[in-house]
Amino acid sequence: MKKVLVSVALAVVMAAGCNTQKSTPEGKDGKKFTVSSPKDVEINQSGEAQVTVSIERKNFDEPVTVKVDKLPEGVHVVDKDIKIDKGKKEVTFALKADENAKPGKGILMVVATGGGTEDKHTIDVNVKEKGTRHDASNSPAAAQEKLKKDREQLSAAVGKTMKDVDARMKDLQARAKEAQGKAKEDLDKEMKRLEQQRQDLSKNYERIQQTTAEHWNEFSTQLNSAANDLAEGTRKALERFKK
C-alpha cells in the first residue's frame, strides 16, 4: 500500500486556473479510481462550507468511503458517515466553523477508500474571522471581483479542453467512416456516448456566468471534473480505435 500511495502523490494533477486536484490510485486486479477534490476552501467563523469529492471508477463499482481528518482548530465535519454509494460518482459534505474557530490557514485530509486501495488529498482551509473590519478582501465588491476572475479562469480552462475534445472527436468521426464490422459498431457506440457527454458539458459550461458565489466551489469542481473526464475519454478512444 505504501508504494501505491507514493505513486499517487506524484501523479496528482492540478487543473490550470481551476480549484481542482486529481489523482488515480491503482489497486489489485486492475481496480482503480480517479479522485477529484478542491485544492482549497474558505469558511467564515460560525459559517459553513461545502466540499465535493468525486470519483471515476474502473473495473469495480463498490462503494467508496470518504474520511475527513486533520481538521483545523474549531472546524468540524457536519456529516460523520460520508460515502459514495455504488453507481454514484460524488459526495458533498459540509464543514462548520465554531464561533471561536482560529482564523488563518490550515489543512484537512480527505482519505477515499475503495476497490482495495485508498487515496489521500490535502485541502487548504482558510478560516475567515467573522466581522473583520478594514479587510477589503471581505467586502462585497471584492467578493464579486473574485467571482468574476474565477468565472473567467474556469471559462478559459474548460473552453480550451472542449476545443481539444472537439478536435479529437472530429478525428474519431473520420475513423468511424473508415471502420468496418465489429470495429465500426464499437466505435459508433463509443461516439454516441462521447457526444452525449459533450452536449451535457456544453450545457453546464453555459451556466458559468449564472452560478452564484454560494454554489461556485461545487459547480466549478463538477464542471472541471466533467471536462477532464471527457478529455480522457476521447484520448482513450483514439488509442483504442487506431487507424
Sequence and secondary structure as in RCSB ss.txt:
>XXXX:A:sequence
MKKVLVSVALAVVMAAGCNTQKSTPEGKDGKKFTVSSPKDVEINQSGEAQVTVSIERKNFDEPVTVKVDKLPEGV
HVVDKDIKIDKGKKEVTFALKADENAKPGKGILMVVATGGGTEDKHTIDVNVKEKGTRHDASNSPAAAQEKLKKD
REQLSAAVGKTMKDVDARMKDLQARAKEAQGKAKEDLDKEMKRLEQQRQDLSKNYERIQQTTAEHWNEFSTQLNS
AANDLAEGTRKALERFKK
>XXXX:A:secstr
 HHHHHHHHHT EE TTSS EEE  B GGG EEEEEE SEEEEETT EEEEEEEEEEES    EEEEEES  TTE
EES SSEEE TT  EEEEEEEE TT   EEEEEEEEEEETTEEEEEEEEEEEE TT SS GGGSHHHHHHHHHHH
HHHHHHHHHHHHHHHHHHHHHHHHHHHH  HHHHHHHHHHHHHHHHHHHHHHHHHTTTTT  GGGHHHHHHHHHH
HHHHHHHHHHHHHHHT  
